[in-house]
Amino acid sequence: MNDGVSESSEYIHGSSPEEQHRLSLLNDILNESCLRELNLQPGEKVLDLGSGLGQFTRLIARTVGSNGHVVGIERDRHQILQAKRLADSSEESRLVEFRKGDALELPLSGSEWGTFDVAHARFLLEHVPRPALVIAQMVRSVRPGGRVIVFDDDHDDFRPWPEPPGFQALWQAYVRSYDRLGSDPYVGRRLVSLLRDGGLTSIRNTCVFFGGCAGNERFQAIADNLIGALEGAKDSMLSGELLDEESFRSGIEGLRSWKAHSSAALWYSACCAEGIVPH
């Protein structure tokens, strides 16, 4: 990454109501699969970075139970407020504590550092210029013998078929817009090395399938998530002169036609890695 890039992060998709809706649907698609990889135990103390709307954070809290403790950290004030509203409406506000803060400078008290059993982040490292600094904060927050678990994207591992007309130009502009913001669209492939460089041991890696095909019950939601992610990044692509308006429109129309194709398929897996904080 460019050492001249500011350490502050910028979320490429913005915070519009449409983006919040997309993120909510994304949780519905991925949460159960990701929860299995977390392998949480009753009574564990969990720190969830980039908790967003809090849907996964609340699922984590239900899993560790009343004897556990879950803290969700989110930078966006609007998402924090919505997360609290959702927790209240689900009568789960006592299960989880949401705090406003940055993953590069966690809002933990002196007595909390080094006490969590698990620190988790999902689709966060791709949006920060220096993901190693986030890993360092996660490691510092976890007790010896505790776990750090991260999920993230590698945007090179993304295959819609049949390839939608105009998709390549649209996707390449999308990926390049990450670099313009000082972020890494390929950080998923680096997760093991990031954990290793952060001093973690017993590292394992795996992936969570995040694809589907026509006829699958979740395919329409997966396709809509893809289209929504690209539409949310439109301003970044056009303002950075990575794509013109006509090419953007053509690419989105191609995706909408692809979604209706009887043989449409999306091949993609989110990267996952876990490491242990040494004694």
C-alpha positions in Angstrom: 0.0 0.0 0.0 1.0 3.6 -0.5 2.7 4.9 2.6 1.5 8.4 1.8 -2.1 7.4 2.2 -3.9 8.7 5.2 -4.6 6.1 7.9 -8.3 7.1 8.0 -10.6 4.9 6.0 -13.3 5.7 3.5 -16.2 3.4 2.8 -16.6 3.1 -0.9 -20.3 2.4 -0.9 -21.5 5.4 1.1 -24.3 5.3 3.8 -27.5 5.8 1.8 -30.8 4.0 2.8 -30.3 1.8 -0.2 -26.8 0.8 1.0 -28.2 0.0 4.5 -30.8 -2.2 2.9 -28.2 -4.0 0.9 -26.1 -4.6 4.0 -29.1 -6.0 5.8 -29.7 -8.5 2.9 -26.0 -9.4 2.9 -26.3 -10.3 6.5 -29.2 -12.6 5.7 -27.1 -14.4 3.1 -23.9 -14.8 5.0 -24.4 -14.8 8.7 -25.1 -18.5 9.4 -22.1 -19.6 7.3 -19.8 -17.1 9.0 -21.1 -18.1 12.4 -20.1 -21.7 11.9 -16.5 -20.5 11.2 -16.4 -18.5 14.4 -17.1 -21.6 16.5 -18.2 -19.6 19.4 -18.6 -21.1 22.9 -21.2 -20.2 25.6 -19.9 -17.5 27.9 -17.2 -16.0 25.6 -16.4 -12.3 25.5 -16.4 -11.1 21.9 -15.3 -7.9 20.2 -17.0 -7.3 16.8 -15.3 -4.6 14.7 -17.2 -2.8 12.0 -20.5 -4.0 13.4 -22.7 -2.0 11.1 -26.4 -2.6 11.6 -25.6 -5.1 14.3 -27.4 -8.1 12.8 -24.4 -10.4 13.0 -23.3 -8.9 16.3 -26.7 -9.8 17.8 -26.4 -13.3 16.4 -23.0 -13.6 18.0 -24.5 -12.5 21.3 -27.4 -15.0 21.1 -24.8 -17.7 20.5 -22.5 -16.9 23.5 -25.6 -16.5 25.7 -26.4 -14.5 28.8 -23.1 -15.4 30.4 -21.1 -14.0 27.5 -20.4 -10.4 26.6 -20.4 -8.8 23.1 -19.2 -5.3 22.2 -19.8 -4.0 18.6 -17.6 -1.2 17.3 -18.9 1.0 14.5 -17.6 4.3 13.1 -20.8 5.4 11.4 -23.1 7.2 13.8 -26.2 6.5 11.7 -25.5 2.8 11.6 -25.0 2.8 15.4 -28.3 4.4 15.9 -30.0 2.0 13.6 -28.3 -1.0 15.2 -29.6 0.1 18.6 -33.1 0.5 17.2 -33.0 -2.9 15.7 -31.8 -4.4 18.9 -34.6 -2.6 20.8 -37.2 -3.8 18.4 -36.0 -7.4 18.7 -35.9 -7.1 22.5 -32.1 -7.9 22.4 -30.7 -4.6 23.6 -29.4 -6.2 26.7 -27.5 -8.8 24.8 -25.0 -6.5 23.1 -23.3 -3.1 23.7 -22.7 -0.9 20.6 -20.0 1.7 20.7 -19.0 4.4 18.3 -15.4 4.2 17.4 -12.7 3.5 14.8 -11.0 0.1 14.2 -7.7 1.9 14.1 -8.2 3.3 17.7 -10.6 1.0 19.5 -12.8 2.7 22.2 -11.8 0.3 25.0 -11.1 1.2 28.6 -7.7 0.3 30.1 -9.1 -2.6 32.0 -10.7 -4.1 28.8 -7.5 -4.5 26.7 -6.4 -8.1 26.6 -9.6 -9.5 28.0 -11.7 -10.6 25.0 -11.8 -14.3 24.0 -12.5 -13.4 20.4 -12.0 -10.4 18.2 -13.8 -10.5 14.8 -13.9 -8.3 11.7 -15.8 -9.0 8.4 -15.3 -7.0 5.2 -13.5 -4.3 7.1 -9.8 -4.6 6.2 -10.5 -4.0 2.5 -11.6 -0.5 3.4 -8.7 0.6 5.5 -5.3 1.9 4.1 -3.3 0.0 6.7 -5.0 -3.3 7.7 -2.0 -4.3 9.8 -2.9 -1.5 12.2 -6.4 -3.0 12.7 -4.9 -6.4 13.3 -2.6 -5.0 15.9 -5.6 -3.4 17.7 -7.4 -6.8 17.5 -4.5 -8.7 18.9 -4.1 -6.2 21.7 -7.7 -6.6 22.7 -7.6 -10.4 23.0 -6.4 -12.4 26.0 -3.4 -14.9 25.5 -4.9 -18.0 24.0 -7.8 -16.1 22.5 -8.7 -15.9 18.8 -8.6 -13.2 16.1 -10.9 -14.0 13.1 -11.2 -12.0 9.9 -13.3 -12.4 6.8 -12.6 -10.3 3.7 -12.8 -10.0 0.0 -10.4 -10.9 -2.8 -12.1 -9.2 -5.8 -10.0 -11.2 -8.3 -12.0 -14.3 -7.2 -15.3 -13.3 -8.7 -16.9 -15.1 -11.7 -20.4 -14.4 -13.0 -21.4 -16.7 -15.9 -22.5 -16.3 -18.6 -20.4 -13.1 -18.4 -22.8 -10.1 -18.5 -22.2 -7.6 -21.4 -20.2 -4.7 -20.2 -19.3 -6.4 -16.9 -15.5 -6.4 -17.3 -15.2 -2.7 -17.8 -17.6 -2.0 -14.8 -15.8 -4.5 -12.5 -12.3 -3.2 -13.3 -13.4 0.4 -12.6 -15.0 -0.8 -9.3 -11.8 -2.5 -8.3 -9.6 0.4 -9.3 -11.8 2.8 -7.2 -10.5 1.0 -4.1 -7.0 1.8 -4.9 -7.9 5.5 -5.5 -9.1 5.5 -1.9 -5.9 3.9 -0.6 -7.7 0.6 0.1 -7.0 -3.0 -1.0 -9.6 -4.9 -3.0 -7.4 -8.1 -2.9 -6.8 -8.1 0.9 -8.5 -11.5 1.3 -5.4 -13.3 -0.1 -3.3 -11.5 2.5 -5.2 -12.5 5.6 -2.8 -15.3 6.7 0.3 -13.1 6.3 -1.4 -10.2 8.1 -2.2 -12.5 11.1 1.3 -14.0 11.0 2.9 -10.6 10.9 0.7 -9.6 13.8 2.3 -12.2 15.9 -0.5 -14.8 15.9 0.1 -18.5 15.9 -1.8 -21.7 14.9 -3.2 -19.9 11.9 -5.8 -21.6 9.7 -7.6 -20.4 6.6 -10.7 -21.3 4.8 -13.5 -19.6 2.8 -17.2 -19.1 2.9 -19.0 -19.7 -0.4 -20.8 -16.5 -1.4 -22.3 -17.5 -4.7 -25.3 -19.2 -6.2 -27.1 -19.9 -9.4 -30.5 -19.4 -11.0 -33.1 -21.5 -9.3 -31.3 -21.4 -6.0 -33.5 -19.8 -3.3 -30.9 -17.1 -2.4 -29.7 -16.3 -5.9 -31.9 -13.3 -6.5 -30.6 -11.7 -3.2 -27.0 -12.5 -4.2 -27.4 -10.9 -7.6 -29.2 -7.9 -6.1 -26.3 -7.5 -3.6 -23.8 -7.5 -6.5 -25.8 -4.9 -8.4 -26.4 -2.8 -5.3 -22.7 -2.8 -4.4 -21.7 -1.5 -7.8 -24.5 1.1 -7.9 -23.4 2.3 -4.5 -19.8 2.8 -5.8 -21.0 4.7 -8.9 -19.9 8.1 -7.6 -16.4 6.8 -6.9 -16.1 5.3 -10.3 -17.4 8.3 -12.2 -15.7 11.0 -10.2 -12.4 9.2 -10.5 -12.9 9.1 -14.3 -12.5 5.3 -14.2 -15.7 4.8 -16.2 -18.1 7.0 -18.2 -21.8 7.2 -17.4 -22.8 5.2 -20.5 -20.5 2.4 -19.7 -21.7 2.3 -16.2 -25.3 2.1 -17.3 -24.5 -0.6 -19.9 -22.7 -2.7 -17.3 -25.6 -2.5 -14.8 -28.2 -3.3 -17.5 -26.0 -6.3 -18.5 -26.1 -7.6 -14.9 -29.9 -7.2 -14.7 -30.2 -9.3 -17.8 -27.8 -11.8 -16.5 -29.8 -12.1 -13.3 -32.8 -13.3 -15.3 -30.8 -15.9 -17.4 -31.8 -19.5 -16.7 -28.2 -20.6 -16.5 -26.9 -17.6 -14.5 -24.3 -18.5 -11.9 -22.0 -16.6 -9.6 -18.8 -18.2 -8.3 -17.3 -16.4 -5.3 -15.9 -17.2 -1.9 -15.2 -14.8 1.0 -11.7 -15.4 2.5 -11.4 -16.3 6.2 -8.4 -16.7 8.5 -8.0 -17.2 12.2 -5.1 -17.0 14.6 -4.3 -17.5 18.3 -2.8 -14.8 20.5 0.3 -16.5 22.0 0.8 -16.9 25.7 
